[in-house]
Amino acid sequence: MESSTIESATSFGRFFLPGPTEVHPEVLSAQTRALIGHRGPAIKELMGELQTGLRDLFRTESPVLISTSSATGLMEAAVRNGVRSRVLSLVNGAFSRRFGEIAEACGFVVDTLEVEWGQTFSADQVREKLASGGFDAVTVVHSETSTGALNPISQISEVVREQDDIVLLVDSVTGVGGAEVQTDEWALDFVLTGSQKALALPPGLAFGVASERLMGRSAAATRKGVYFDLVSFRKQLDNLQTPTTPAVSLFYALAKQLDRIRLEGLEARWDRHQAMADRCVQWVDTMRDERGVALSVLAPEGSRSPTVTCVVLPAGTTGPSVVSAMKEKGFTIGGGYGKLKETTFRVGHMGDHTVTELDAVLDALGEVLT
Ligand SMILES: *Cc1c(COP(=O)(O)O)cnc(C)c1O
C-alpha cells in the first residue's frame, strides 16, 4: 500500500484533493538545495526574490508576510492582531465556521451570520447585519473549500468600508493563485493563504498581507502573543528576514513555483482554473441529462469557486463509496467535508492541474457512477 502510493505520486495527474494538492516534480525537487542560514546576505537575496513574486501574486504593493505554519496559523494571526473586541463571523461552510471559532478561542466576542452551506453572502446581507452595530472586525472565507462556494469579496469589502472602523479579515486559502484576488484594489485589511492549496506547494508555509490600518490594530493589540505578532513580522521583513527560523527548503520550492507562475501569467492561471471549474459543471450536466445520474453542483451558478467543485450525489450513493471506488482506479478525490460527508464528494482542481488531467478523473468518475 505504502509503496503503491509513493509510485503513483510519480505520475502527475491522479491526485485531486482540494488540499494538499499535487506538487509538480520540478517544484518538489527544488527543495533539495543546500540550506542557508536565516540571517545574512543569502536569505536576503532569496527573500527579495520571493517578495517580488508574492506581491504580484497578491496584487499588492505591501510586503507579503511569510509564516512557517499552516494557514490556520495566519487565521489566528488575523484575529489576534486585527480584532479589538467584537467580530462578525460570516459562516457558509466548515472553514468559515473555524475562523469564527478561532476568534472565540482567542477570547473575542463572536457574532455569527450563517447561510446554508453551499450558499454565499450578498452585500446587502452583510450591510444589514453590520448595521446592528458594535463590530470592529469581520471574518470571511473567499473560496469555501468545504462547499466549493466563492464569496464576492470585493463587494463585501465595499460594504465593510461603508462603516467607520471595521477591518475585513479574508481567508483566501483556496483563492490566491487560482481565483482573482486584488488585495490593494479591493482594500482588504488582511488576506491569507497556505502553501498546499492553489499554490501547489508542499504544506508548511502560509502567506498574508496586512493593510496599514491592520498594522495599526496590531501595534495596539494586547492578545497577539509572540509567534504571530505582525509588527515583528513586518519589522523583520523590512530587513528581508523572518522573526524566527523559516522553513528554508520550502522557500526554494516557493521561488521555483513563483517563477512558474510568472511564466504562465497570473491571469492565464486564473483562466485555467476557471476552465477546470466550467468543465466540472459541464460534466455534471452531461451525467444528469444524458446518462441519467442525478448529480448537481452544490454551489449555485455565479457563486462557484474556480478551484474546487462539490458535487451532490443522488440518494442511495454515498460520498465515501465514490471516494473508495476512485481510489481503486488509482485516483484520489476529496470526500464531502463535515456534515456534507455522506451526500457529496469534492474534486480539487487547483495548482498545476489542467483540463486534460481533469478529464481523466471525470471519465473515471463517470464509470464509477454508472
Ligand atoms: C485548508 C484550508 C484551511 C486550513 O489550512 P491549514 O493549512 O490546514 O491550516 C483554512 N481555510 C480554508 C478555506 C482551507 O481550504
Ligand as a Chemical Component Dictionary entry (heavy atoms), coordinates in Angstrom:
data_LIG
# 
_chem_comp.id                   LIG 
_chem_comp.type                 NON-POLYMER 
_chem_comp.pdbx_formal_charge   0 
_chem_comp.three_letter_code    LIG 
# 
loop_
_chem_comp_atom.comp_id 
_chem_comp_atom.atom_id 
_chem_comp_atom.alt_atom_id 
_chem_comp_atom.type_symbol 
_chem_comp_atom.charge 
_chem_comp_atom.model_Cartn_x 
_chem_comp_atom.model_Cartn_y 
_chem_comp_atom.model_Cartn_z 
_chem_comp_atom.pdbx_ordinal 
LIG C1 C1 C 0 -7.229  24.150 4.040 1  
LIG C2 C2 C 0 -7.929  25.370 4.484 2  
LIG C3 C3 C 0 -7.651  25.976 5.719 3  
LIG C4 C4 C 0 -6.711  25.382 6.731 4  
LIG O1 O1 O 0 -5.451  25.276 6.238 5  
LIG P1 P1 P 0 -4.275  24.555 7.094 6  
LIG O2 O2 O 0 -3.130  24.796 6.179 7  
LIG O3 O3 O 0 -4.650  23.122 7.218 8  
LIG O4 O4 O 0 -4.156  25.230 8.373 9  
LIG C5 C5 C 0 -8.300  27.132 6.032 10 
LIG N1 N1 N 0 -9.200  27.678 5.213 11 
LIG C6 C6 C 0 -9.513  27.129 4.018 12 
LIG C7 C7 C 0 -10.527 27.789 3.150 13 
LIG C8 C8 C 0 -8.884  25.959 3.616 14 
LIG O5 O5 O 0 -9.177  25.414 2.431 15 
# 
loop_
_chem_comp_bond.comp_id 
_chem_comp_bond.atom_id_1 
_chem_comp_bond.atom_id_2 
_chem_comp_bond.value_order 
_chem_comp_bond.pdbx_ordinal 
LIG C1 C2 SING 1  
LIG C2 C3 SING 2  
LIG C2 C8 DOUB 3  
LIG C3 C4 SING 4  
LIG C3 C5 DOUB 5  
LIG C4 O1 SING 6  
LIG O1 P1 SING 7  
LIG P1 O2 DOUB 8  
LIG P1 O3 SING 9  
LIG P1 O4 SING 10 
LIG C5 N1 SING 11 
LIG N1 C6 DOUB 12 
LIG C6 C7 SING 13 
LIG C6 C8 SING 14 
LIG C8 O5 SING 15 
# 
